[in-house]
Amino acid sequence: MVWDYYNGKILFITGGTGVIGTALLYRLLTQSAPKRVYVLSRGGYSNAKAKWSSLMPAHFAKVLYDSKCIKVMDGELGDTATMNLSDVDLQMLKRTVHIIIHAGATMEVTNSLRELSYKIIAPTLCLTQYALKFANLERFVFLSTAYANAHLWKTSKSTDVPVKERVYPLGDESEDRPYRTAPEIWKNVQKTGSSDEYDTHDFPWPYAYALHLSERLVLEKAAQKNLLNKILIIRPSVIGPADHSPYPGFTTSHPTPSTACAAAYALHPGRKIMLSSRCPNPDQEVTIDEVPVDVVADRLLVHVALGSSGCVHAVSGEKGRLRIEDWWHAFKSERRLPWSVKPVWTSEDWHSANLHHMARDFKIIGTSFAFSDEKTDALVKKISAEDCEKLILYADRSKPYHHSMVHQRHHIHNAARSLAKKTRWPVCSVRFLCRKGPSPLQMNHVNEKAVK
Ligand SMILES: NC(=O)c1ccc[n+]([C@@H]2O[C@H](COP(=O)([O-])OP(=O)(O)OC[C@H]3O[C@@H](n4cnc5c(N)ncnc54)[C@H](OP(=O)(O)O)[C@@H]3O)[C@@H](O)[C@H]2O)c1
C-alpha cells in the first residue's frame, strides 16, 4: 500500500493551515499513521485551529485540531532558518524529521519582486539550506506553481504551449544544470530588486518569476551537496474545489482566477468583456487549467511515497483542463443581471490597458498551456490497480464544470462584495447580481459520512 510509507514517519510542514496544506494533512491523517506531524503556523495552535475551522465544517476540522499526531509550532518563515523557533525545537527537527513539505507562502501575485524576495525567495532558500542538514531527510518538497513557466507563452508561437516537468533556463545555462547561475542572479535581485533575466522575459506577474528563481535556488543548493535526489518540486496550476477529499467542494477562501473573474463579470454592467488572445478561435482554443485541491494533495503524497524527485506538475493537464467556452457556459447561471455578457477577443498584448481589469490582473486568461503529466502517468504504472482506485491522481471531469462553480458560489459572492466595496458600489446590490451559496461552515450536511 502506498500509504504504508508514511506509517511511523515524522514530517514538518509549512503552510499546513492553507488550502493545500489542509487538504494534504487531512488525507495523510485519514489514510496513514505518521508518528508525528509538526505544523509551522504564525500564532501557533490557536491560529491553526481557527484557520482549519474557517475552511471546513467542524467534523472535518476536528480531525486536524484534535489529532494527537499533529503538533503545531508557533513560528514564522523569514530570511533566517530559525523561523522564530527555540534552539531546542530546531535541533529536535534536525535530528528527527524525515519529510519536509514547504507550502507556506504568500499568494499575492502582483507583489513586487522585491517584496517577494522577502516573502518567498529568501524563506525558501533558508529552509532548503537548513533541510539539507537533516540527518534523516528522505524528501524536501517545495510547492511552486505550474505558472513559474508562464513566460513561455511569450517566447513560443504556439497557441497551446507545451510545458514539461523540467526547469526552463532563462539564459545560456546548459540543459543539464539550468540552475547553476541562480545564486549569482539571486544576489542581484537582493541588491537591485530585479535581474537582467527578469527584465528580458515577460512573466505574467513577479510571483511567477519569484517561483522560477526559487525552484532553481533549491535545486542548485541540493546539487552542490549532491542531494538532488531528495528534492521534489510540486507545481500546482490554479487550485479548484476538491472532487472527493476532505469532501466534494472543499476549496480555498482566497479569490482564484475563476472566482474573481466570475465575481467581476457578474457585476459587469455592459454586454462585452474585452479579453486578449493570439488563438484564432479563442472560445474553443483558450483553456484554463484548474486542478482539484485533492489531486494536488494526492499527487504530492504519492510521489513522495514512491521516491520521485525533480519537478512534478499537479495539474488537470490535457486530459482535464477546461475550454474557456465551458467556463463561460457555467458562469452564465451565476450572473443575475437580466442581459448576458460575452467575451470580445482582441490580439492586443496581455498588458494592454484596453483589456478588462481581470484580464490585466491575471494575464493568463486568453492563453493555453499543455502542462505535461508524464511523471504521474509513469507513477501510476508502478501502483497496483487496487491502490490506484483509491487515489485521487486525476481531475474527475465526468460532470459538467457547472458543478465545480456551484461549490465556489459562496466565494464568488464574497469576491463580488469586496469588488463592490473597492469600486464604491452599494454592497447590498451584490445579492441581486450574483448568486449566494452555502459557506464552508454551512456544509455540515455535505458528506458527513466522508469523515469516517
Ligand atoms: N492556491 C493556488 O491556486 C496555488 C497554485 C499554485 C501554487 N500554489 C502554491 O502552493 C503553496 C500553498 O498555497 P495555498 O493556496 O495552500 O496557500 P494559502 O491557502 O494562502 O496558505 C498559505 C499558508 O502559508 C502560511 N504562511 C504564509 N506566510 C508565512 C510565513 N511568513 N511564515 C509561516 N507561514 C506562512 C500561512 O499559514 P499561517 O497563517 O498559519 O502561518 C498560510 O496558511 C504556496 O506556495 C503557493 O504559492 C498555490
The ligand as an SDF file (V2000), in Angstrom:
LIG
                    3D

 48 52  0  0  0  0  0  0  0  0999 V2000
   -3.7270   28.3330   -4.3420 N   0  0  0  0  0  0  0  0  0  0  0  0
   -3.2750   28.2140   -5.5860 C   0  0  0  0  0  0  0  0  0  0  0  0
   -4.0230   28.4130   -6.5870 O   0  0  0  0  0  0  0  0  0  0  0  0
   -1.8400   27.7880   -5.8290 C   0  0  0  0  0  0  0  0  0  0  0  0
   -1.4900   27.4790   -7.1420 C   0  0  0  0  0  0  0  0  0  0  0  0
   -0.1940   27.1250   -7.4020 C   0  0  0  0  0  0  0  0  0  0  0  0
    0.7340   27.0900   -6.3890 C   0  0  0  0  0  0  0  0  0  0  0  0
    0.3820   27.3940   -5.1130 N   0  0  0  0  0  0  0  0  0  0  0  0
    1.4450   27.3580   -4.0830 C   0  0  0  0  0  0  0  0  0  0  0  0
    1.1180   26.4010   -3.1010 O   0  0  0  0  0  0  0  0  0  0  0  0
    1.5300   26.8600   -1.8130 C   0  0  0  0  0  0  0  0  0  0  0  0
    0.3690   26.7930   -0.8670 C   0  0  0  0  0  0  0  0  0  0  0  0
   -0.7060   27.5100   -1.4020 O   0  0  0  0  0  0  0  0  0  0  0  0
   -2.1100   27.6580   -0.6770 P   0  0  0  0  0  0  0  0  0  0  0  0
   -3.0900   28.0170   -1.7250 O   0  0  0  0  0  0  0  0  0  0  0  0
   -2.3490   26.4940    0.2100 O   0  0  0  0  0  0  0  0  0  0  0  0
   -1.8370   28.9600    0.1760 O   0  0  0  0  0  0  0  0  0  0  0  0
   -2.7420   29.6220    1.3240 P   0  0  0  0  0  0  0  0  0  0  0  0
   -4.0620   28.9810    1.4190 O   0  0  0  0  0  0  0  0  0  0  0  0
   -2.6480   31.0870    1.0960 O   0  0  0  0  0  0  0  0  0  0  0  0
   -1.9070   29.2540    2.6340 O   0  0  0  0  0  0  0  0  0  0  0  0
   -0.5820   29.5980    2.7670 C   0  0  0  0  0  0  0  0  0  0  0  0
   -0.1670   29.3330    4.1790 C   0  0  0  0  0  0  0  0  0  0  0  0
    1.1790   29.7370    4.2820 O   0  0  0  0  0  0  0  0  0  0  0  0
    1.4120   30.1530    5.5740 C   0  0  0  0  0  0  0  0  0  0  0  0
    2.3520   31.2800    5.5370 N   0  0  0  0  0  0  0  0  0  0  0  0
    2.3290   32.3540    4.7160 C   0  0  0  0  0  0  0  0  0  0  0  0
    3.3580   33.1600    5.0150 N   0  0  0  0  0  0  0  0  0  0  0  0
    4.0230   32.5780    6.0440 C   0  0  0  0  0  0  0  0  0  0  0  0
    5.1820   32.9230    6.8020 C   0  0  0  0  0  0  0  0  0  0  0  0
    5.8580   34.0530    6.5720 N   0  0  0  0  0  0  0  0  0  0  0  0
    5.5900   32.0800    7.7790 N   0  0  0  0  0  0  0  0  0  0  0  0
    4.9060   30.9310    8.0270 C   0  0  0  0  0  0  0  0  0  0  0  0
    3.8130   30.5610    7.3490 N   0  0  0  0  0  0  0  0  0  0  0  0
    3.3840   31.3730    6.3700 C   0  0  0  0  0  0  0  0  0  0  0  0
    0.0890   30.5760    6.2070 C   0  0  0  0  0  0  0  0  0  0  0  0
   -0.0150   29.8960    7.4310 O   0  0  0  0  0  0  0  0  0  0  0  0
   -0.2540   30.6230    8.8790 P   0  0  0  0  0  0  0  0  0  0  0  0
   -1.1450   31.8090    8.6560 O   0  0  0  0  0  0  0  0  0  0  0  0
   -0.9050   29.5410    9.6920 O   0  0  0  0  0  0  0  0  0  0  0  0
    1.0720   30.9820    9.3840 O   0  0  0  0  0  0  0  0  0  0  0  0
   -0.9580   30.0850    5.2180 C   0  0  0  0  0  0  0  0  0  0  0  0
   -1.9070   29.2600    5.8150 O   0  0  0  0  0  0  0  0  0  0  0  0
    2.0740   28.2620   -1.9960 C   0  0  0  0  0  0  0  0  0  0  0  0
    3.4640   28.1610   -2.0320 O   0  0  0  0  0  0  0  0  0  0  0  0
    1.5490   28.6910   -3.3450 C   0  0  0  0  0  0  0  0  0  0  0  0
    2.4560   29.5450   -3.9860 O   0  0  0  0  0  0  0  0  0  0  0  0
   -0.8970   27.7400   -4.8070 C   0  0  0  0  0  0  0  0  0  0  0  0
  1  2  1  0
  2  3  2  0
  2  4  1  0
  4  5  1  0
  4 48  2  0
  5  6  2  0
  6  7  1  0
  7  8  2  0
  8  9  1  0
  8 48  1  0
  9 10  1  0
  9 46  1  0
 10 11  1  0
 11 12  1  0
 11 44  1  0
 12 13  1  0
 13 14  1  0
 14 15  2  0
 14 16  1  0
 14 17  1  0
 17 18  1  0
 18 19  2  0
 18 20  1  0
 18 21  1  0
 21 22  1  0
 22 23  1  0
 23 24  1  0
 23 42  1  0
 24 25  1  0
 25 26  1  0
 25 36  1  0
 26 27  1  0
 26 35  1  0
 27 28  2  0
 28 29  1  0
 29 30  1  0
 29 35  2  0
 30 31  1  0
 30 32  2  0
 32 33  1  0
 33 34  2  0
 34 35  1  0
 36 37  1  0
 36 42  1  0
 37 38  1  0
 38 39  2  0
 38 40  1  0
 38 41  1  0
 42 43  1  0
 44 45  1  0
 44 46  1  0
 46 47  1  0
M  CHG  2   8   1  16  -1
M  END
$$$$
